[in-house]
Amino acid sequence: MDAVLNEWASLLVRWVHVIAGIAWIGSSFYFMHLDAALRETPDIPKGKGGEAWEVHGGGFYQVRKFLIAPAALPAELIWHKWQAYSTWISGFFLLVWIYYANADLYLIDPAVRDIGPGAAAAIGIGALGLGWIVYDRLCHSPLARNEVHLSAVVFAFIVAAAWLFQQVFSGRGALMHVGALMATIMTGNVFLNIIPNQKKVVAALIAGKEPDPEFGRQAKARSRHNNYLTLPVLFLMMSGHYPLTFASPYAWVMVGFVLVAGASVRHFYNERHAGRGDKWWSWGLAAACVAAAVLLSALPARFQRDADSAATPVHVPEAVAEIITGRCAMCHAAEPAWLGFATAPKGVVLDSPRTIAQQADAIRVHAVLTNAMPPNNVTSMTVEERRSLAAWLQSR
């Protein structure tokens, strides 16, 4: 029953996370588009804002923006913040539920760094907090006077963090923490800069004072950072399902290529929506970066991991090992024999007693409680074999 509850909990929290992420990313893209589409109007002084007319859902919308603040505060304001907060909270819960609660399976690779689950979780959480502090300090440093220079340093910082994560965690855990670091930066921008600055503007209006335009400038800069980080974060969150990314020793280099590719695509649309023309070179740069990442993923590893042979022996009945080897290991192996697989699906390897024992809960869900694996039963696993697996799992 534990495996069933774990599977459902993972699915439901992931569902919430995806829904919240869609809401956050959708609003981010919309407001970036809206900012770029604003045009001057006689009702707002030049340089102080603009308006845009839109059509959607059978009606027309007249949207206005005041760069500093309107002359009077309206009775009601819609605050766009909970999309970001709920995305981060649900994502952090997933990180704890999957990677920290199952650290031996997903986060710790003894061939990389033999550490305990508690230490791994402390390093991961500490790195997220420290990462935000470093980024925030950079944004308050003299570098912030030049957006290009600041972006280059933040890029180098994220790539360096990816390399450090890969020296401590499994490949899958490393890329997931890079994505979590970037998501933490984005949420921190909303929670600790954008919303507080907006509240200061509202407080000034209520007090009958002229708001400081610097608050709006800072918030807009952080919002722009979030916009350019969005696509790379989405890629990294999906990478856990594709071993060609996280199983490569060059995964940290791929992070750099993905950062450039995602930012290039966003730059194209930001410039187009602002009426500054189509920067088609952005797509060429993005394609070149993706191609470079693909080529890197095909390079052989620099070392052969052999941590399993040095570990304490794990007993798996011979009959069970034969079933897994005969029905599953042609795909779930270090070098899959099944046509079309360059690496084991989701990085799950079932070619030794230790790896079979590690994946016991997954075997229970996918091959005993359901017939999801092998897919479409392509290797003809029999009912008797599934019963044998069930008996072994029950005896553990």
C-alpha positions in Angstrom: 0.0 0.0 0.0 2.9 2.3 0.7 4.0 2.2 -3.0 0.4 3.0 -4.1 0.2 6.0 -1.7 3.7 7.2 -2.8 2.7 7.0 -6.5 -0.5 8.9 -6.0 1.0 11.5 -3.7 3.7 12.1 -6.3 1.1 12.4 -9.1 -1.2 14.8 -7.2 1.6 17.1 -6.0 3.1 17.1 -9.5 -0.4 17.9 -10.9 -0.7 20.9 -8.6 2.9 22.0 -9.4 2.2 21.9 -13.2 -1.1 23.8 -12.9 0.6 26.4 -10.7 3.5 26.7 -13.1 1.2 27.1 -16.1 -0.6 30.0 -14.3 2.7 31.6 -13.3 4.4 31.3 -16.7 1.2 32.3 -18.5 0.9 35.5 -16.5 4.6 36.2 -16.9 4.5 35.8 -20.7 1.3 37.9 -20.9 2.7 40.8 -18.9 5.9 40.8 -20.8 3.9 40.9 -24.1 1.6 43.6 -22.7 4.6 45.8 -21.7 6.0 45.5 -25.2 2.6 46.2 -26.8 1.9 49.4 -24.8 1.4 52.5 -27.0 1.3 56.2 -26.1 -2.1 57.7 -25.2 -3.1 61.4 -24.7 -4.6 60.5 -21.3 -1.2 59.5 -19.8 1.8 61.9 -20.0 4.5 60.9 -22.4 7.1 58.6 -20.8 4.7 57.8 -17.8 2.9 54.8 -19.3 0.7 53.7 -22.2 -2.2 51.5 -23.2 -3.0 48.5 -25.3 -6.2 47.3 -26.9 -6.8 43.6 -27.1 -9.5 41.3 -28.3 -10.2 37.9 -26.6 -13.2 35.8 -25.8 -15.7 37.8 -27.9 -14.9 41.1 -26.3 -12.4 44.0 -26.3 -10.0 44.9 -23.5 -8.5 48.3 -22.9 -5.4 47.8 -20.7 -3.4 50.7 -19.3 -0.1 50.8 -17.5 1.3 53.6 -15.3 5.1 53.3 -15.1 5.1 54.9 -11.6 1.6 55.0 -10.3 -1.8 56.4 -11.2 -3.0 59.7 -9.8 -5.3 58.0 -7.4 -5.3 54.4 -6.0 -8.3 52.3 -7.3 -10.6 50.7 -4.9 -9.5 47.2 -5.8 -6.2 45.8 -7.0 -5.5 42.3 -8.4 -2.1 41.0 -7.1 -0.3 38.5 -9.2 1.8 36.6 -6.7 0.2 33.4 -5.6 1.0 31.7 -8.9 4.7 32.1 -8.1 4.4 31.1 -4.5 2.3 28.0 -5.1 4.6 26.9 -7.9 7.6 27.1 -5.6 5.9 25.5 -2.6 4.6 22.5 -4.6 7.9 22.2 -6.3 9.9 22.2 -3.1 7.5 19.6 -1.7 8.2 17.4 -4.7 11.9 17.9 -4.2 11.6 16.7 -0.6 9.2 13.9 -1.4 11.1 12.4 -4.3 14.7 13.4 -3.9 15.3 13.8 -0.2 12.9 11.1 1.1 14.4 8.7 -1.5 17.9 10.1 -1.5 19.6 6.7 -1.9 17.7 6.1 -5.1 17.5 9.5 -6.8 20.0 11.9 -5.2 23.0 10.0 -3.9 25.4 8.3 -6.3 28.2 6.6 -4.3 30.4 6.8 -7.4 30.2 10.6 -7.3 30.1 11.3 -3.5 29.3 8.8 -0.8 27.2 10.9 1.6 24.2 10.2 3.8 20.6 11.3 3.0 20.6 13.9 5.8 23.8 15.5 4.5 22.6 15.4 0.9 19.3 17.2 1.9 21.2 19.8 3.9 23.5 20.5 1.0 20.6 20.8 -1.4 18.5 23.1 0.8 21.5 25.1 1.8 22.6 25.6 -1.8 19.1 27.0 -2.7 19.3 29.5 0.0 22.9 30.5 -0.6 22.2 30.7 -4.4 19.5 33.3 -3.8 21.7 35.3 -1.6 24.5 35.4 -4.1 22.1 36.3 -7.0 20.5 39.1 -4.9 23.8 40.6 -3.9 24.8 40.6 -7.6 21.6 42.5 -8.4 22.5 45.1 -5.7 26.1 45.4 -6.8 27.6 47.9 -9.3 27.1 45.2 -12.0 23.4 46.0 -12.0 24.1 49.3 -13.8 24.8 47.2 -16.9 22.2 44.6 -17.7 24.5 42.7 -20.1 27.4 42.5 -17.6 25.0 41.4 -14.9 23.4 38.7 -17.1 26.9 37.3 -18.0 27.9 37.0 -14.4 24.6 35.4 -13.4 25.0 33.0 -16.3 28.5 32.0 -15.1 27.2 31.6 -11.6 24.4 29.2 -12.6 26.8 27.1 -14.8 29.3 27.0 -11.9 26.5 25.9 -9.6 25.6 23.1 -12.1 29.2 21.9 -12.0 29.3 21.9 -8.2 26.0 20.0 -8.0 27.4 17.4 -10.3 30.4 16.9 -8.0 28.1 16.0 -5.1 24.8 14.5 -6.4 23.7 12.0 -9.0 23.3 13.4 -12.5 19.6 13.5 -12.1 19.7 15.1 -8.7 22.3 17.7 -9.9 20.1 18.9 -12.8 17.0 19.0 -10.7 18.8 21.2 -8.1 20.0 23.5 -10.9 16.4 23.9 -11.9 15.3 24.3 -8.3 18.0 27.0 -7.8 16.8 29.0 -10.8 13.1 28.6 -9.6 14.1 29.8 -6.1 15.8 32.9 -7.7 12.6 33.6 -9.7 10.3 33.1 -6.7 12.6 35.2 -4.5 12.4 38.0 -7.1 8.6 38.0 -6.7 8.5 37.5 -2.9 11.4 39.7 -1.8 11.6 42.4 -4.5 8.7 42.8 -6.9 5.8 42.5 -4.4 7.5 44.5 -1.6 8.4 47.3 -4.0 4.8 47.4 -5.3 3.5 47.6 -1.7 5.9 50.6 -1.1 4.3 52.3 -4.1 0.8 51.6 -2.8 1.7 52.8 0.7 3.1 56.1 -0.8 -0.1 56.6 -2.8 -2.2 56.0 0.4 -0.1 58.6 2.2 -0.6 61.1 -0.6 3.1 61.0 -1.6 4.8 60.6 -5.0 6.1 57.0 -5.2 9.8 56.6 -5.9 10.2 55.4 -9.6 13.2 53.3 -8.5 10.9 50.8 -6.9 9.2 50.1 -10.3 12.5 50.0 -12.1 13.9 47.4 -9.8 10.8 45.3 -9.9 10.7 45.4 -13.7 14.4 44.3 -13.9 13.7 41.3 -11.7 10.6 40.5 -13.7 12.7 40.5 -16.9 15.2 38.1 -15.4 12.4 35.7 -14.5 11.1 35.9 -18.1 14.5 34.9 -19.5 14.9 32.1 -17.0 11.5 30.5 -17.6 12.3 28.2 -20.6 15.6 26.9 -19.2 13.9 26.0 -15.9 11.2 24.1 -17.7 13.8 22.1 -19.6 15.7 21.2 -16.4 12.5 20.1 -14.7 11.8 17.8 -17.6 15.3 16.5 -17.8 14.8 13.9 -15.0 12.9 11.8 -17.5 15.7 11.8 -20.1 18.9 10.2 -19.1 20.8 11.5 -22.1 20.8 14.8 -20.3 21.5 13.9 -16.6 23.6 10.8 -17.2 26.2 12.7 -19.2 29.4 13.8 -17.3 29.0 17.0 -19.4 25.5 17.8 -18.0 26.8 21.1 -16.4 28.0 22.3 -19.9 24.5 21.4 -21.3 23.0 23.7 -18.7 24.9 26.6 -20.2 23.7 25.7 -23.7 20.1 25.4 -22.5 20.3 28.8 -20.7 21.4 30.5 -24.0 18.9 28.6 -26.1 15.9 29.5 -23.8 17.0 33.1 -23.4 17.4 33.5 -27.2 13.9 32.3 -27.9 12.4 34.6 -25.3 14.5 37.5 -26.7 13.0 36.9 -30.2 9.4 37.2 -28.8 10.2 40.1 -26.5 11.7 42.1 -29.4 8.9 41.2 -31.8 6.2 42.2 -29.3 8.0 45.5 -28.7 7.8 46.2 -32.5 11.6 46.2 -32.9 11.6 43.6 -35.7 12.1 39.9 -35.9 15.6 38.9 -34.6 15.7 35.6 -36.6 19.3 35.1 -35.5 17.9 34.2 -32.1 16.4 31.0 -33.5 19.7 30.2 -35.2 21.6 30.6 -31.9 19.0 28.5 -30.0 19.2 25.7 -32.6 23.1 25.8 -32.5 23.0 25.5 -28.7 20.5 22.6 -28.7 22.6 20.8 -31.4 25.7 21.3 -29.2 23.9 19.8 -26.2 22.8 16.8 -28.3 26.3 16.2 -29.5 27.6 16.4 -25.9 25.1 13.9 -24.7 26.4 11.4 -27.3 30.0 11.6 -26.0 31.2 8.7 -23.9 31.6 9.0 -20.1 35.1 9.9 -18.9 35.0 7.1 -16.3 33.3 3.8 -15.6 31.2 3.8 -12.5 31.7 0.6 -10.5 30.3 1.5 -7.1 27.9 -1.4 -7.1 30.6 -4.1 -7.0 32.2 -2.5 -4.0 29.0 -2.1 -2.0 27.6 -4.6 0.5 26.1 -7.6 -1.4 22.3 -7.6 -1.8 20.4 -10.9 -2.1 17.7 -11.2 -4.8 16.3 -14.7 -5.5 17.8 -16.2 -8.6 14.3 -16.7 -10.1 13.5 -13.0 -9.6 16.8 -11.9 -11.1 16.1 -14.1 -14.2 12.7 -12.6 -14.7 14.0 -9.1 -14.5 17.0 -9.9 -16.7 14.9 -11.6 -19.3 11.9 -9.3 -19.4 13.3 -5.8 -18.4 17.1 -5.6 -18.6 17.2 -5.3 -22.4 15.9 -1.8 -22.0 16.9 -1.1 -18.4 20.7 -1.6 -18.7 23.7 0.5 -18.9 23.8 -0.2 -22.6 20.3 -1.1 -23.7 19.9 -3.7 -26.3 16.4 -2.7 -27.4 16.4 -0.7 -30.6 15.7 3.0 -30.1 17.1 3.4 -26.6 20.4 5.1 -26.2 20.2 5.0 -22.4 18.0 3.2 -19.9 14.5 4.8 -19.7 14.4 7.4 -16.9 17.9 6.2 -16.0 16.5 3.1 -14.3 19.1 0.3 -14.6 18.1 -3.3 -13.6 21.2 -5.3 -14.4 22.4 -6.3 -10.9 20.9 -7.5 -7.6 21.5 -4.1 -6.0 19.8 -2.1 -8.7 16.9 -4.5 -8.8 16.5 -4.2 -5.0 16.7 -0.4 -5.2 13.8 -0.3 -7.7 11.6 -2.7 -5.7 8.8 -0.1 -5.2 8.8 0.8 -8.9 8.7 -2.9 -9.9 5.7 -3.3 -7.5 3.8 -0.5 -9.1 4.7 -1.0 -12.8 4.9 -4.8 -13.1 2.8 -6.2 -10.2 0.0 -3.8 -9.3 -0.3 -2.8 -13.0 0.9 -4.2 -16.3 2.4 -0.9 -17.3 5.8 -2.6 -17.7 7.0 -4.0 -20.0 5.1 -1.5 -22.2 2.4 -3.4 -24.0 4.1 -6.5 -22.6 6.5 -6.5 -25.5 8.7 -9.1 -23.8 5.7 -11.4 -22.9 6.0 -11.4 -19.1 3.7 -14.1 -17.9 1.1 -14.0 -15.1 3.2 -16.6 -13.2 6.3 -14.4 -13.5 4.4 -11.4 -12.1 3.2 -13.6 -9.2 6.8 -14.6 -8.5 7.7 -10.9 -8.4 4.8 -10.2 -6.1 5.8 -13.1 -3.8 9.4 -11.7 -3.6 8.2 -8.2 -2.9 5.8 -9.5 -0.2 8.7 -11.3 1.5 11.1 -8.3 1.7 
